[in-house]
């Protein structure tokens, strides 16, 4: 479809209002796609994505491992806010109650 990202690494379905949360591993934006109206909204969400996880009824966690930032996204008000900062990580897993972050090195040109 025209409004959906061509490459998407992380997808979360918001069944309550027929929307999709989409983000690429190295994307800067969280895309909210309304598949009833075929429209999309972009929200600035860091520099990378390590996962999108459902937290509560209309609340989601979005993880940015490159900057070590955990965001909360409220699907009802379309509000994305920073919850907290962590050390850099490259993998995130949410089991419904706890968020597990696996740390590691991100190689940049300065480190090579």
C-alpha positions as CSV (number, residue, x, y, z in Angstrom):
1,X,0.0,0.0,0.0
2,X,1.2,3.5,-0.7
3,X,1.4,4.7,3.0
4,X,3.3,1.7,4.4
5,X,7.1,1.7,4.7
6,X,8.8,-0.4,2.0
7,X,11.0,-2.2,4.5
8,X,9.7,-2.8,8.0
9,X,11.5,-4.7,10.8
10,X,9.1,-4.2,13.6
11,X,5.3,-4.2,13.4
12,X,2.6,-4.1,16.2
13,X,-1.1,-4.3,15.4
14,X,-3.5,-1.9,17.2
15,X,-6.7,-4.0,16.9
16,X,-8.9,-1.6,18.8
17,X,-8.7,1.1,16.1
18,X,-7.4,-0.8,13.0
19,X,-3.9,0.7,13.0
20,X,-0.3,-0.6,12.6
21,X,2.8,0.6,14.3
22,X,5.8,0.2,12.0
23,X,9.5,1.0,12.4
24,X,12.7,0.0,10.7
25,X,15.8,-1.2,12.6
26,X,17.7,2.0,11.5
27,X,14.6,4.2,11.0
28,X,14.2,7.5,12.8
29,X,10.4,7.5,12.8
30,X,7.6,5.4,14.2
31,X,4.9,5.2,11.5
32,X,1.3,4.8,12.5
33,X,-0.7,3.5,9.6
34,X,-4.5,3.6,9.6
35,X,-5.5,0.8,7.3
36,X,-9.2,1.8,7.2
37,X,-8.4,5.2,5.8
38,X,-5.1,4.3,4.1
39,X,-3.3,7.2,5.8
40,X,-0.1,7.4,7.9
41,X,1.4,9.6,10.6
42,X,5.1,9.7,11.4
43,X,6.5,10.3,15.0
44,X,10.2,11.0,15.6
45,X,11.4,8.1,17.7
46,X,15.2,8.1,18.0
47,X,17.8,6.6,15.6
48,X,17.0,2.9,15.7
49,X,14.4,0.4,16.8
50,X,14.9,-2.8,18.7
51,X,11.2,-3.6,19.2
52,X,7.6,-2.4,19.6
53,X,5.8,-4.0,22.5
54,X,2.2,-3.8,23.7
55,X,2.2,-2.6,27.3
56,X,-1.5,-1.9,28.2
57,X,-4.7,-1.5,26.3
58,X,-3.6,1.5,24.2
59,X,0.0,1.9,25.4
60,X,3.1,0.6,23.7
61,X,6.9,0.5,24.4
62,X,9.2,1.6,21.5
63,X,12.9,0.8,22.1
64,X,15.8,2.8,20.6
65,X,19.0,0.8,21.3
66,X,21.4,3.2,19.5
67,X,20.6,6.0,21.9
68,X,19.5,3.8,24.8
69,X,16.0,5.3,25.0
70,X,12.7,3.7,25.9
71,X,9.6,5.5,24.6
72,X,6.0,5.1,25.5
73,X,3.4,5.5,22.7
74,X,-0.2,6.1,23.5
75,X,-2.3,5.0,20.6
76,X,-5.5,6.9,21.7
77,X,-3.9,10.3,21.9
78,X,-1.1,9.6,19.3
79,X,1.5,10.7,21.9
80,X,5.1,9.5,21.9
81,X,7.2,10.4,25.0
82,X,10.5,9.3,26.5
83,X,10.1,7.1,29.5
84,X,13.8,6.6,30.5
85,X,17.4,6.4,29.2
86,X,19.6,3.4,29.5
87,X,23.1,2.4,28.3
88,X,23.3,1.4,24.6
89,X,21.7,-1.9,23.7
90,X,21.1,-3.9,20.6
91,X,18.3,-6.3,21.5
92,X,15.1,-5.8,23.5
93,X,12.6,-8.5,24.7
94,X,9.4,-7.8,26.7
95,X,7.7,-10.6,28.5
96,X,4.6,-8.7,29.5
97,X,5.9,-7.4,32.8
98,X,9.7,-6.9,32.4
99,X,11.8,-5.4,29.6
100,X,15.1,-7.2,29.0
101,X,17.8,-5.3,27.2
102,X,21.0,-6.9,25.8
103,X,23.9,-4.6,25.7
104,X,26.7,-4.5,23.2
105,X,29.0,-2.4,21.2
106,X,27.8,-0.3,18.3
107,X,30.8,0.2,16.0
108,X,31.1,3.7,14.5
109,X,33.8,5.1,12.2
110,X,35.7,6.5,15.2
111,X,36.0,3.0,16.7
112,X,37.3,1.2,13.6
